[in-house]
Amino acid sequence: IMVTPKYTPTANGVEQQFGINHLGHFYLTKLLLPTLKDTAKEGSRIINLSSAAHTFTHPGYDFSKVPLTKNEYEPTLAYGISKASNILFTLELRKRLAGSGVIAVSGHPGVIHTNLGYEEPLVYFMFAYLYPAVEKVLGRKFTKTIPQGNLNPTAHMYR
C-alpha cells in the first residue's frame, strides 16, 4: 500500500503501511529462512522490493520512533519509513547470512504506474498530469506498466 491518507492500524495495532509493507515481508522471511538455508546450494535468494521513496524519510531519521503513532502520522513519511525499513532489514540480513549461501538484496523497480496512492492528491497529480507532461517533453516514457516493472524488478539495487 502507498501513502494512505489517514492513519489506520493493522489488526495488531501497528500503522498499516509499516505493518503491510515491512513487517509482513520481515515475518515471511523469518518463516522461510530455514528452508532458504537448507536449499542454499540451489541458489536461494531473498529479494525485498523497496522504493526510491525511502528518501521520504530524511538523513538521520530516528528509526527508534517507528512505527508512527496516530498523532505522528503523515502519509508520505509513513510510506518512506516502510520502504527504508525494507532496505535496512535487507542490509542487516545480508550481513547475518554471510557465508550461508543465501543472497539477500533489495531494489527499486522504477516508477510503476499503478493505482497505489491515488487517494493522496499529490500522488494522483504526479501520475495523472506531471509524469505524462514530463514524458511528452522528454520524448520518452520513464514510468513503467505493471508487466514492464515485473520484467526487471531489481533494476536499481541498494548495496
VEXMAR-339252 format. One record per atom (N, C-alpha, C, CB): residue number from 0; y, z, x; residue in one letter. Coordinates in nm, 4 decimals. Each point is the difference from the previous one (the first is absolute). Glycine has a CB too. Layout:
<rs>
   torse         yy         zz         xx   pati
     NUM          Y          Z          X      A
...
</rs>
This chain:
<rs>
   torse         yy         zz         xx   pati
       0    -0.1171     0.0000     0.0845      I
       0     0.1171     0.0000    -0.0845      I
       0     0.1234     0.0000     0.0891      I
       0    -0.1236     0.1215    -0.1853      I
       1     0.2366    -0.1604     0.1286      M
       1     0.1175    -0.0195     0.0847      M
       1     0.1279     0.0422    -0.0710      M
       1    -0.1176    -0.1879     0.1142      M
       2     0.1956     0.2696    -0.0466      V
       2     0.1315     0.0489    -0.0441      V
       2     0.0076     0.0284    -0.1497      V
       2     0.0984    -0.1289     0.1859      V
       3    -0.1881     0.2129    -0.2332      T
       3     0.0005     0.0365    -0.1409      T
       3     0.1279     0.0772    -0.0317      T
       3    -0.2534     0.0067    -0.0040      T
       4     0.3225    -0.0434    -0.1047      P
       4     0.1340     0.0530    -0.0247      P
       4     0.0089     0.1502    -0.0264      P
       4     0.0490    -0.2207    -0.0878      P
       5    -0.1543     0.2796     0.0327      K
       5     0.0092     0.1444    -0.0259      K
       5    -0.1165     0.0732     0.0651      K
       5     0.1187    -0.0448    -0.2171      K
       6    -0.0941     0.1684     0.2478      Y
       6    -0.1020     0.0854     0.0604      Y
       6    -0.1142     0.0173    -0.0984      Y
       6     0.1731     0.1205     0.1392      Y
       7    -0.2938    -0.1483    -0.0921      T
       7    -0.1196     0.0216    -0.0805      T
       7    -0.1056     0.0595     0.0915      T
       7     0.0554    -0.1925    -0.1585      T
       8    -0.1114     0.3062     0.1220      P
       8    -0.1062     0.0577     0.0829      P
       8    -0.1364    -0.0602    -0.0340      P
       8     0.1322     0.2124     0.0164      P
       9    -0.2220    -0.2099     0.0816      T
       9    -0.1383    -0.0395    -0.0253      T
       9    -0.0678     0.1137    -0.0776      T
       9    -0.0086    -0.1452     0.2125      T
      10    -0.1169     0.1246    -0.2475      A
      10    -0.0762     0.1060    -0.0686      A
      10    -0.0085     0.1253     0.0873      A
      10    -0.1341    -0.1749    -0.1230      A
      11     0.1451     0.1577     0.2552      N
      11    -0.0050     0.1141     0.0929      N
      11     0.1375     0.0602     0.0256      N
      11    -0.1991    -0.1030     0.1065      N
      12     0.3030     0.0486    -0.1703      G
      12     0.1334     0.0565     0.0126      G
      12     0.0816    -0.0512     0.1182      G
      12    -0.0927     0.1969    -0.1084      G
      13     0.0473    -0.3045     0.1732      V
      13     0.0696    -0.0570     0.1149      V
      13     0.0822    -0.1204    -0.0471      V
      13    -0.1833     0.0790     0.1595      V
      14     0.3000    -0.0997    -0.1013      E
      14     0.0823    -0.1166    -0.0350      E
      14    -0.0883    -0.1241     0.0079      E
      14     0.2136     0.1107     0.0874      E
      15    -0.2082    -0.1949    -0.1913      Q
      15    -0.1017    -0.1046    -0.0148      Q
      15     0.0026    -0.1097     0.1065      Q
      15     0.0126     0.0467    -0.2391      Q
      16     0.1022    -0.0854     0.2914      Q
      16    -0.0016    -0.1036     0.1040      Q
      16    -0.0724     0.0504     0.1248      Q
      16     0.2166    -0.0939    -0.0891      Q
      17    -0.1914     0.2186     0.1260      F
      17    -0.0681     0.0591     0.1143      F
      17    -0.1488     0.0176    -0.0311      F
      17     0.2129     0.1178     0.0687      F
      18    -0.2425    -0.0705    -0.1881      G
      18    -0.1391     0.0232    -0.0381      G
      18    -0.0827    -0.1271    -0.0045      G
      18     0.0771     0.1943    -0.1290      G
      19    -0.0221    -0.2981     0.0664      I
      19    -0.0751    -0.1248    -0.0160      I
      19     0.0027    -0.0833     0.1279      I
      19     0.0539     0.0018    -0.2445      I
      20     0.0636    -0.0209     0.3013      N
      20     0.0138    -0.0898     0.1152      N
      20    -0.0513     0.0592     0.1306      N
      20     0.1950    -0.0972    -0.1138      N
      21    -0.1941     0.2284     0.1258      H
      21    -0.0461     0.0585     0.1259      H
      21    -0.1230     0.0905    -0.0165      H
      21     0.2353    -0.0115     0.0793      H
      22    -0.2260     0.1136    -0.1607      L
      22    -0.1123     0.0938    -0.0089      L
      22    -0.1287    -0.0665    -0.0485      L
      22     0.1645     0.1808    -0.0444      L
      23    -0.1523    -0.2790    -0.0428      G
      23    -0.1179    -0.0735    -0.0446      G
      23    -0.0686    -0.0713     0.1154      G
      23     0.1067    -0.0290    -0.2226      G
      24    -0.0274    -0.0369     0.3083      H
      24    -0.0541    -0.0683     0.1176      H
      24    -0.0616     0.1012     0.0974      H
      24     0.1724    -0.1833    -0.0268      H
      25    -0.1014     0.2926     0.0464      F
      25    -0.0466     0.1049     0.0900      F
      25    -0.1363     0.0522    -0.0453      F
      25     0.2387     0.0630     0.0517      F
      26    -0.2501    -0.0319    -0.1802      Y
      26    -0.1239     0.0570    -0.0521      Y
      26    -0.1149    -0.1007     0.0044      Y
      26     0.1357     0.1494    -0.1471      Y
      27    -0.1076    -0.2745     0.1114      L
      27    -0.1039    -0.1025     0.0073      L
      27    -0.0497    -0.0153     0.1438      L
      27     0.1029    -0.1197    -0.1970      L
      28    -0.0111     0.1195     0.2920      T
      28    -0.0382    -0.0094     0.1413      T
      28    -0.0876     0.1182     0.0389      T
      28     0.2128    -0.1239     0.0513      T
      29    -0.1757     0.2437    -0.0960      K
      29    -0.0791     0.1199     0.0307      K
      29    -0.1427    -0.0150    -0.0536      K
      29     0.2097     0.1414    -0.0067      K
      30    -0.2225    -0.1943    -0.1143      L
      30    -0.1330    -0.0164    -0.0590      L
      30    -0.0820    -0.1065     0.0716      L
      30     0.0943     0.0711    -0.2185      L
      31    -0.0298    -0.1776     0.2664      L
      31    -0.0709    -0.1108     0.0638      L
      31    -0.0241     0.0198     0.1496      L
      31     0.1009    -0.1463    -0.1705      L
      32    -0.0307     0.2400     0.2309      L
      32    -0.0044     0.0148     0.1454      L
      32    -0.1413     0.0202     0.0569      L
      32     0.2274     0.0956    -0.0167      L
      33    -0.3123    -0.0125    -0.0418      P
      33    -0.1355     0.0131     0.0563      P
      33    -0.0749    -0.1342     0.0040      P
      33    -0.0060     0.2356    -0.0858      P
      34     0.0161    -0.3133    -0.0201      T
      34    -0.0667    -0.1303    -0.0037      T
      34     0.0634    -0.0959     0.1002      T
      34    -0.0574     0.0361    -0.2419      T
      35     0.1877    -0.0341     0.2527      L
      35     0.0687    -0.0869     0.0960      L
      35    -0.0426     0.0317     0.1425      L
      35     0.1945    -0.0174    -0.1561      L
      36    -0.2080     0.1456     0.1867      K
      36    -0.0456     0.0391     0.1349      K
      36    -0.1456    -0.0426     0.0225      K
      36     0.1599     0.1963    -0.0025      K
      37    -0.2433    -0.1794    -0.1002      D
      37    -0.1414    -0.0374     0.0126      D
      37    -0.0187    -0.1500     0.0182      D
      37    -0.0585     0.1961    -0.1403      D
      38     0.1506    -0.2752     0.0885      T
      38    -0.0122    -0.1458     0.0070      T
      38     0.1002    -0.0610     0.0981      T
      38    -0.0804     0.0001    -0.2366      T
      39     0.1331     0.0794     0.3271      A
      39     0.1033    -0.0468     0.0935      A
      39    -0.0471    -0.1176     0.0845      A
      39     0.0904     0.2311     0.0065      A
      40    -0.2178    -0.2353     0.0242      K
      40    -0.0516    -0.1107     0.0819      K
      40     0.0168    -0.1345    -0.0701      K
      40    -0.1647     0.1575     0.1033      K
      41     0.1664    -0.1562    -0.2355      E
      41     0.0164    -0.1242    -0.0769      E
      41     0.1474    -0.0384    -0.0164      E
      41    -0.2125     0.0531    -0.1213      E
      42     0.3025     0.0255     0.1764      G
      42     0.1426    -0.0347    -0.0056      G
      42     0.0782     0.0714    -0.1086      G
      42    -0.0639    -0.2173     0.0889      G
      43     0.0477     0.3471    -0.1017      S
      43     0.0737     0.0759    -0.1007      S
      43     0.1487     0.0023     0.0311      S
      43    -0.2024     0.1404    -0.0404      S
      44     0.2808    -0.1600    -0.0639      R
      44     0.1444     0.0084     0.0173      R
      44     0.0646     0.0566    -0.1259      R
      44    -0.0056    -0.1948     0.1594      R
      45     0.1154     0.2615    -0.1372      I
      45     0.0797     0.0559    -0.1092      I
      45     0.1350    -0.0700     0.0073      I
      45    -0.1207     0.2289     0.0032      I
      46     0.1584    -0.2953    -0.1114      I
      46     0.1289    -0.0685    -0.0049      I
      46     0.0790     0.0607    -0.1153      I
      46    -0.0962    -0.2167     0.0976      I
      47     0.2024     0.2875    -0.0631      N
      47     0.0877     0.0592    -0.1011      N
      47     0.1241    -0.0865    -0.0134      N
      47    -0.0857     0.2331     0.0502      N
      48     0.1051    -0.2894    -0.1684      L
      48     0.1207    -0.0790    -0.0217      L
      48     0.1177     0.0934    -0.0172      L
      48    -0.1325    -0.1861    -0.1057      L
      49     0.2377     0.1524     0.1722      S
      49     0.1231     0.0760    -0.0103      S
      49     0.1086    -0.0958    -0.0453      S
      49    -0.0716     0.1648     0.1808      S
      50     0.1906    -0.1462    -0.1304      S
      50     0.1114    -0.0847    -0.0404      S
      50     0.1151     0.0222     0.0954      S
      50    -0.0722     0.0068    -0.2413      S
      51     0.1541    -0.1094     0.2557      A
      51     0.1238     0.0180     0.0761      A
      51     0.0895     0.1006    -0.0716      A
      51    -0.0155    -0.2361     0.0904      A
      52    -0.0169     0.2657    -0.2136      A
      52     0.0754     0.1000    -0.0765      A
      52    -0.0176     0.1410     0.0557      A
      52    -0.0255    -0.1437    -0.2016      A
      53    -0.0606     0.1587     0.3020      H
      53    -0.0083     0.1317     0.0652      H
      53     0.1371     0.0374     0.0559      H
      53    -0.2446    -0.0376     0.0579      H
      54     0.3296    -0.0618    -0.0374      T
      54     0.1350     0.0261     0.0517      T
      54     0.0920     0.0586    -0.1063      T
      54    -0.0312    -0.1869     0.1610      T
      55    -0.0158     0.1983    -0.2854      F
      55     0.0804     0.0677    -0.1031      F
      55     0.0151     0.1486     0.0336      F
      55    -0.0802    -0.1657    -0.1739      F
      56    -0.0079     0.2159     0.2594      T
      56     0.0234     0.1315     0.0589      T
      56     0.0959    -0.0264     0.1148      T
      56    -0.2314     0.0981    -0.0662      T
      57     0.2815     0.0007     0.1297      H
      57     0.0935    -0.0238     0.1098      H
      57    -0.0554     0.0611     0.1283      H
      57     0.1954    -0.0022    -0.1609      H
      58    -0.1474    -0.0454     0.2768      P
      58    -0.0494     0.0570     0.1262      P
      58     0.0182     0.1515    -0.0001      P
      58     0.0553    -0.2144     0.1214      P
      59    -0.1579     0.2827    -0.0815      G
      59     0.0063     0.1455     0.0048      G
      59    -0.0274     0.0670    -0.1331      G
      59     0.1604    -0.0247     0.1821      G
      60    -0.2068    -0.0517    -0.2817      Y
      60    -0.0291     0.0600    -0.1308      Y
      60    -0.1000     0.1140     0.0177      Y
      60     0.0445    -0.2207    -0.1171      Y
      61    -0.0206     0.3296     0.0487      D
      61    -0.0840     0.1189     0.0102      D
      61    -0.1175    -0.0108    -0.0972      D
      61     0.2000     0.1387     0.0690      D
      62    -0.3157    -0.1809    -0.0175      F
      62    -0.1164    -0.0191    -0.0850      F
      62    -0.0631     0.1310    -0.0471      F
      62    -0.0390    -0.2119     0.1202      F
      63     0.0930     0.3258    -0.0760      S
      63    -0.0494     0.1268    -0.0548      S
      63     0.0502     0.0183    -0.1435      S
      63    -0.0051     0.1012     0.2323      S
      64     0.0990    -0.1859    -0.2769      K
      64     0.0532     0.0066    -0.1368      K
      64    -0.0815    -0.0851    -0.0976      K
      64     0.2275     0.0396     0.0959      K
      65    -0.3357    -0.0968    -0.0486      V
      65    -0.0817    -0.0893    -0.0820      V
      65    -0.1056     0.0810    -0.0726      V
      65     0.0397    -0.1913     0.1589      V
      66    -0.0709     0.1598    -0.2837      P
      66     0.0624    -0.0996    -0.0853      P
      66     0.1281     0.0525    -0.0636      P
      66    -0.2251    -0.0969    -0.0441      P
      67     0.3050     0.0040    -0.0063      L
      67     0.1258     0.0387    -0.0632      L
      67    -0.0251     0.0767    -0.1297      L
      67     0.1112    -0.2004     0.1020      L
      68    -0.0206     0.2919    -0.1314      T
      68    -0.0052     0.0707    -0.1278      T
      68     0.0824    -0.0785    -0.1022      T
      68    -0.0294     0.2255     0.1163      T
      69     0.0233    -0.1834    -0.2405      K
      69     0.0758    -0.0678    -0.1053      K
      69     0.1497     0.0005     0.0310      K
      69    -0.1757     0.0663    -0.1669      K
      70     0.2269     0.0429     0.2206      N
      70     0.1434     0.0092     0.0309      N
      70     0.0402    -0.0856     0.1203      N
      70    -0.0024     0.2304    -0.0941      N
      71    -0.0904    -0.2595     0.1827      E
      71     0.0288    -0.0791     0.1203      E
      71    -0.0268    -0.1492    -0.0205      E
      71    -0.0563     0.2003     0.1375      E
      72    -0.0049    -0.2349    -0.2488      Y
      72    -0.0505    -0.1351    -0.0204      Y
      72     0.1077    -0.1071     0.0027      Y
      72    -0.1798     0.1002    -0.1320      Y
      73     0.1543    -0.2022     0.2097      E
      73     0.0809    -0.1225     0.0045      E
      73    -0.1015    -0.1125     0.0171      E
      73     0.2117     0.1144     0.1017      E
      74    -0.2134    -0.2146    -0.1905      P
      74    -0.1081    -0.0989    -0.0022      P
      74    -0.0271    -0.0724     0.1316      P
      74     0.0572    -0.0279    -0.2340      P
      75     0.0472    -0.0247     0.2994      T
      75    -0.0260    -0.0757     0.1220      T
      75    -0.0428     0.0915     0.1146      T
      75     0.1668    -0.1709    -0.0745      T
      76    -0.1112     0.2901     0.0822      L
      76    -0.0420     0.0954     0.1028      L
      76    -0.1465     0.0368    -0.0195      L
      76     0.2346     0.0900     0.0162      L
      77    -0.2744    -0.0625    -0.1398      A
      77    -0.1392     0.0368    -0.0275      A
      77    -0.0952    -0.1127     0.0389      A
      77     0.0774     0.1476    -0.1873      A
      78    -0.0407    -0.2705     0.1581      Y
      78    -0.0838    -0.1139     0.0378      Y
      78    -0.0075    -0.0111     0.1522      Y
      78     0.0625    -0.1204    -0.2135      Y
      79     0.0519     0.1319     0.2795      G
      79     0.0031    -0.0051     0.1460      G
      79    -0.0859     0.1076     0.0642      G
      79     0.2274    -0.0945    -0.0154      G
      80    -0.2220     0.2145    -0.0404      I
      80    -0.0823     0.1101     0.0510      I
      80    -0.1488    -0.0338    -0.0136      I
      80     0.1811     0.1653    -0.0618      I
      81    -0.2198    -0.2214    -0.0529      S
      81    -0.1419    -0.0327    -0.0193      S
      81    -0.0463    -0.1045     0.1003      S
      81     0.0216     0.0542    -0.2432      S
      82     0.0633    -0.1509     0.2745      K
      82    -0.0380    -0.1058     0.0937      K
      82     0.0070     0.0481     0.1449      K
      82     0.0831    -0.1701    -0.1637      K
      83     0.0163     0.2497     0.1973      A
      83     0.0071     0.0577     0.1348      A
      83    -0.1193     0.0926     0.0228      A
      83     0.2528    -0.0152    -0.0025      A
      84    -0.2935     0.0866    -0.1005      S
      84    -0.1156     0.0897     0.0114      S
      84    -0.1267    -0.0781     0.0306      S
      84     0.1084     0.1591    -0.1597      S
      85    -0.1232    -0.2785     0.1004      N
      85    -0.1167    -0.0841     0.0312      N
      85    -0.0017    -0.0369     0.1478      N
      85     0.0021    -0.0912    -0.2342      N
      86     0.1141     0.0569     0.2883      I
      86     0.0076    -0.0379     0.1412      I
      86    -0.0322     0.1193     0.0889      I
      86     0.1719    -0.1750    -0.0549      I
      87    -0.1087     0.2886     0.0268      L
      87    -0.0219     0.1195     0.0824      L
      87    -0.1459     0.0453    -0.0060      L
      87     0.2383     0.0690    -0.0399      L
      88    -0.2965    -0.0731    -0.0793      F
      88    -0.1411     0.0355    -0.0161      F
      88    -0.0886    -0.0926     0.0836      F
      88     0.0479     0.0857    -0.2325      F
      89    -0.0215    -0.2150     0.2261      T
      89    -0.0823    -0.0960     0.0724      T
      89     0.0138     0.0167     0.1508      T
      89     0.0234    -0.1583    -0.1910      T
      90     0.0977     0.1844     0.2385      L
      90     0.0196     0.0217     0.1435      L
      90    -0.0777     0.1221     0.0484      L
      90     0.2268    -0.1053    -0.0168      L
      91    -0.2237     0.2124    -0.0601      E
      91    -0.0752     0.1202     0.0366      E
      91    -0.1502    -0.0245    -0.0110      E
      91     0.1912     0.1430    -0.0781      E
      92    -0.2322    -0.2140    -0.0246      L
      92    -0.1414    -0.0319    -0.0187      L
      92    -0.0515    -0.0823     0.1181      L
      92     0.0300     0.0058    -0.2508      L
      93     0.0501    -0.1020     0.2961      R
      93    -0.0394    -0.0815     0.1152      R
      93    -0.0260     0.0875     0.1223      R
      93     0.1345    -0.1917    -0.0906      R
      94    -0.0481     0.2908     0.1129      K
      94    -0.0201     0.0916     0.1138      K
      94    -0.1303     0.0780    -0.0160      K
      94     0.2496     0.0201     0.0288      K
      95    -0.2723     0.0316    -0.1482      R
      95    -0.1185     0.0829    -0.0228      R
      95    -0.1297    -0.0801     0.0044      R
      95     0.1410     0.1501    -0.1378      R
      96    -0.1329    -0.2793     0.1090      L
      96    -0.1197    -0.0844    -0.0003      L
      96    -0.0228    -0.0723     0.1329      L
      96     0.0326    -0.0293    -0.2442      L
      97     0.0539     0.0524     0.3407      A
      97    -0.0135    -0.0680     0.1299      A
      97    -0.1399     0.0230     0.0552      A
      97     0.2470     0.0275     0.0460      A
      98    -0.3100    -0.1353    -0.0058      G
      98    -0.1337     0.0086     0.0569      G
      98    -0.1124    -0.0004    -0.1017      G
      98     0.1022     0.1220     0.1832      G
      99    -0.0706    -0.1172    -0.3118      S
      99    -0.1041     0.0039    -0.1031      S
      99    -0.0465    -0.1388    -0.0413      S
      99     0.0969     0.2133    -0.0801      S
     100    -0.0201    -0.3154     0.1165      G
     100    -0.0324    -0.1357    -0.0423      G
     100     0.0655    -0.0396    -0.1309      G
     100    -0.2131     0.0249     0.1185      G
     101     0.2800     0.0697    -0.1855      V
     101     0.0712    -0.0298    -0.1247      V
     101     0.1449    -0.0310     0.0356      V
     101    -0.1542     0.1509    -0.1379      V
     102     0.2036    -0.2615     0.0873      I
     102     0.1379    -0.0423     0.0246      I
     102     0.0846     0.0383    -0.1204      I
     102    -0.0762    -0.1917     0.1479      I
     103     0.1942     0.2489    -0.1235      A
     103     0.0931     0.0344    -0.1082      A
     103     0.1339    -0.0666     0.0278      A
     103    -0.1169     0.2217    -0.0414      A
     104     0.1651    -0.3010    -0.0547      V
     104     0.1287    -0.0677     0.0125      V
     104     0.0728     0.0070    -0.1338      V
     104    -0.0914    -0.1550     0.1792      V
     105     0.2222     0.1418    -0.1737      S
     105     0.0779    -0.0131    -0.1229      S
     105     0.0930    -0.1178     0.0170      S
     105    -0.0134     0.2483    -0.0496      S
     106     0.0520    -0.3087    -0.0599      G
     106     0.0843    -0.1181     0.0096      G
     106     0.0812    -0.0241    -0.1253      G
     106    -0.1649    -0.0960     0.1545      G
     107     0.2632     0.0111    -0.1385      H
     107     0.0893    -0.0426    -0.1075      H
     107    -0.0381    -0.1437    -0.0352      H
     107     0.1906     0.1550     0.0774      H
     108    -0.2298    -0.1825    -0.2015      P
     108    -0.0464    -0.1341    -0.0350      P
     108     0.1116    -0.1027    -0.0162      P
     108    -0.1899     0.1092    -0.1100      P
     109     0.3141    -0.0666     0.1180      G
     109     0.1122    -0.0889    -0.0281      G
     109     0.0556     0.0328    -0.1379      G
     109    -0.0986    -0.1820     0.1463      G
     110     0.1986     0.1085    -0.1880      V
     110     0.0610     0.0232    -0.1315      V
     110    -0.0817    -0.0781    -0.1026      V
     110     0.2342     0.0343     0.1001      V
     111    -0.3060     0.0387    -0.1826      I
     111    -0.0872    -0.0604    -0.1001      I
     111     0.0691     0.0091    -0.1362      I
     111    -0.2091     0.0612     0.1333      I
     112     0.2191    -0.1750    -0.2016      H
     112     0.0667    -0.0033    -0.1300      H
     112    -0.0974     0.0468    -0.1086      H
     112     0.1504    -0.1899     0.0772      H
     113    -0.1349     0.3146    -0.1164      T
     113    -0.0789     0.0589    -0.1082      T
     113     0.0977     0.0615    -0.0992      T
     113    -0.2001     0.0460     0.1531      T
     114     0.1483     0.0166    -0.2560      N
     114     0.0885     0.0702    -0.0929      N
     114     0.0155     0.1475     0.0363      N
     114    -0.0683    -0.1603    -0.1784      N
     115     0.0185     0.2006     0.2959      L
     115     0.0176     0.1383     0.0439      L
     115     0.1484     0.0308     0.0159      L
     115    -0.2234    -0.0052     0.1169      L
     116     0.2653     0.1164    -0.1659      G
     116     0.1370     0.0444     0.0196      G
     116     0.1011    -0.0626    -0.0930      G
     116    -0.0610     0.0360     0.2305      G
     117     0.0181    -0.1205    -0.3250      Y
     117     0.0968    -0.0663    -0.0868      Y
     117     0.0748     0.0961    -0.0924      Y
     117    -0.1445    -0.2000     0.0100      Y
     118     0.0935     0.3235    -0.0246      E
     118     0.0727     0.0988    -0.0796      E
     118     0.1274     0.0436     0.0712      E
     118    -0.2162     0.0782    -0.1001      E
     119     0.2201    -0.0962     0.2301      E
     119     0.1152     0.0389     0.0814      E
     119     0.0948    -0.1198     0.0070      E
     119    -0.1391     0.1664     0.1374      E
     120     0.2633    -0.1529    -0.1856      P
     120     0.0922    -0.1144    -0.0055      P
     120     0.0204    -0.0720     0.1337      P
     120     0.1123     0.1184    -0.1841      P
     121    -0.1050    -0.0460     0.2943      L
     121     0.0218    -0.0651     0.1292      L
     121    -0.1177    -0.0889     0.0383      L
     121     0.1414     0.1934     0.0704      L
     122    -0.2626    -0.1460    -0.0924      V
     122    -0.1185    -0.0798     0.0331      V
     122    -0.0042    -0.1243    -0.0879      V
     122    -0.1256     0.2077     0.0703      V
     123     0.1550    -0.1922    -0.1990      Y
     123     0.0021    -0.1145    -0.0904      Y
     123     0.1031    -0.1023     0.0473      Y
     123    -0.0722     0.1475    -0.1918      Y
     124     0.1914    -0.1017     0.2258      F
     124     0.1060    -0.0884     0.0486      F
     124    -0.0451    -0.0757     0.1255      F
     124     0.1729     0.1567    -0.0958      F
     125    -0.2368    -0.0873     0.1878      M
     125    -0.0428    -0.0632     0.1247      M
     125    -0.0974    -0.1146    -0.0269      M
     125     0.0324     0.2182     0.1196      M
     126    -0.1339    -0.1941    -0.2033      F
     126    -0.1002    -0.1028    -0.0249      F
     126     0.0478    -0.1078    -0.0966      F
     126    -0.1729     0.1710     0.0432      F
     127     0.2542    -0.1340    -0.1407      A
     127     0.0436    -0.0971    -0.1000      A
     127     0.1164    -0.0866     0.0484      A
     127    -0.0767     0.1584    -0.1750      A
     128     0.1647    -0.1035     0.2585      Y
     128     0.1207    -0.0737     0.0377      Y
     128     0.0223    -0.0136     0.1502      Y
     128     0.0958     0.0798    -0.2101      Y
     129    -0.1034     0.0300     0.2837      L
     129     0.0353    -0.0029     0.1419      L
     129    -0.0969    -0.0844     0.0827      L
     129     0.1009     0.2255    -0.0279      L
     130    -0.2310    -0.1954     0.0200      Y
     130    -0.0969    -0.0742     0.0806      Y
     130     0.0007    -0.1501    -0.0317      Y
     130    -0.1405     0.2068     0.0096      Y
     131     0.1405    -0.2477    -0.1387      P
     131     0.0062    -0.1447    -0.0267      P
     131     0.1262    -0.0659     0.0565      P
     131    -0.1330     0.0410    -0.2063      P
     132     0.2462     0.0285     0.2021      A
     132     0.1244    -0.0570     0.0542      A
     132    -0.0095    -0.0149     0.1515      A
     132     0.1309     0.1033    -0.1886      A
     133    -0.1833    -0.0027     0.2571      V
     133    -0.0153    -0.0066     0.1451      V
     133    -0.0973    -0.1116     0.0375      V
     133     0.0482     0.2471     0.0185      V
     134    -0.1578    -0.2571    -0.0932      E
     134    -0.0978    -0.1052     0.0283      E
     134     0.0610    -0.1391    -0.0183      E
     134    -0.1837     0.1550    -0.0723      E
     135     0.2706    -0.1696    -0.0276      K
     135     0.0660    -0.1288    -0.0227      K
     135     0.0919    -0.0341     0.1171      K
     135    -0.0117     0.0366    -0.2493      K
     136     0.0862     0.0602     0.2995      V
     136     0.0899    -0.0223     0.1132      V
     136    -0.0800    -0.0320     0.1259      V
     136     0.1694     0.1554    -0.1026      V
     137    -0.2785    -0.0804     0.1269      L
     137    -0.0815    -0.0215     0.1198      L
     137    -0.0834    -0.1271    -0.0074      L
     137    -0.0074     0.2452     0.0295      L
     138    -0.0179    -0.2900    -0.1510      G
     138    -0.0847    -0.1174    -0.0173      G
     138    -0.1474     0.0294     0.0184      G
     138     0.1886    -0.1359     0.0772      G
     139    -0.2257     0.2630    -0.0843      R
     139    -0.1414     0.0377     0.0110      R
     139    -0.0220     0.1328    -0.0716      R
     139    -0.0221    -0.1229     0.2212      R
     140    -0.1024     0.1436    -0.2594      K
     140    -0.0357     0.1262    -0.0655      K
     140    -0.0355     0.1048     0.1048      K
     140    -0.0824    -0.1252    -0.2029      K
     141     0.1218     0.2473     0.1789      F
     141    -0.0472     0.1091     0.0853      F
     141    -0.0732     0.1040    -0.0821      F
     141     0.1898    -0.0393     0.1569      F
     142    -0.1884     0.0257    -0.2902      T
     142    -0.0846     0.0860    -0.0816      T
     142    -0.1337    -0.0705    -0.0169      T
     142     0.2000     0.1022    -0.1222      T
     143    -0.3026    -0.0236     0.0920      K
     143    -0.1336    -0.0552    -0.0175      K
     143    -0.0493     0.0300    -0.1408      K
     143    -0.0483     0.0270     0.2463      K
     144    -0.0408    -0.1104    -0.2948      T
     144    -0.0705     0.0296    -0.1234      T
     144    -0.1095     0.1015     0.0328      T
     144     0.0500    -0.2317    -0.0979      T
     145    -0.1095     0.2888    -0.0025      I
     145    -0.1091     0.0956     0.0245      I
     145    -0.1148    -0.0656     0.0769      I
     145     0.0627     0.1227    -0.2103      I
     146    -0.1096    -0.2428     0.1709      P
     146    -0.1073    -0.0623     0.0795      P
     146     0.0413    -0.0273     0.1453      P
     146    -0.0845    -0.1034    -0.2107      P
     147     0.2083     0.0619     0.2334      Q
     147     0.0455    -0.0230     0.1376      Q
     147     0.0018     0.1305     0.0789      Q
     147     0.1383    -0.1946    -0.0783      Q
     148    -0.0980     0.3033     0.0155      G
     148     0.0021     0.1299     0.0665      G
     148    -0.1390     0.0480     0.0359      G
     148     0.2067     0.0540    -0.1233      G
     149    -0.3057    -0.0926     0.0429      N
     149    -0.1377     0.0394     0.0279      N
     149    -0.0607    -0.0776     0.1159      N
     149    -0.0239     0.0588    -0.2388      N
     150     0.0817    -0.1738     0.2744      L
     150    -0.0560    -0.0809     0.1077      L
     150     0.0151     0.0659     0.1360      L
     150     0.0504    -0.2015    -0.1340      L
     151     0.0604     0.2710     0.1568      N
     151     0.0254     0.0599     0.1312      N
     151     0.0662     0.1363    -0.0185      N
     151     0.0231    -0.2293     0.1059      N
     152    -0.0987     0.3274    -0.1562      P
     152     0.0617     0.1295    -0.0307      P
     152     0.0437     0.0799     0.1218      P
     152    -0.1384     0.0021    -0.2008      P
     153     0.1002    -0.0467     0.3177      T
     153     0.0382     0.0750     0.1200      T
     153     0.0997    -0.0793     0.0832      T
     153    -0.2239     0.1136     0.0012      T
     154     0.3119    -0.1867    -0.0684      A
     154     0.0960    -0.0861     0.0694      A
     154     0.0925     0.0788     0.0916      A
     154    -0.0101    -0.1564    -0.1921      A
     155     0.0475     0.2738     0.1522      H
     155     0.0920     0.0822     0.0782      H
     155    -0.0657     0.1351     0.0236      H
     155     0.2038    -0.1188    -0.0958      H
     156    -0.2669     0.1347     0.2097      M
     156    -0.0745     0.1231     0.0281      M
     156     0.0888     0.1048     0.0626      M
     156    -0.2069    -0.1332     0.0285      M
     157     0.1831     0.2576    -0.0656      Y
     157     0.0706     0.1139     0.0609      Y
     157    -0.0899     0.0579     0.1076      Y
     157     0.1279     0.0517    -0.2148      Y
     158    -0.0797    -0.0485     0.3365      R
     158    -0.0824     0.0458     0.1113      R
     158     0.0580     0.1265     0.0600      R
     158    -0.0701    -0.2353     0.0470      R
</rs>
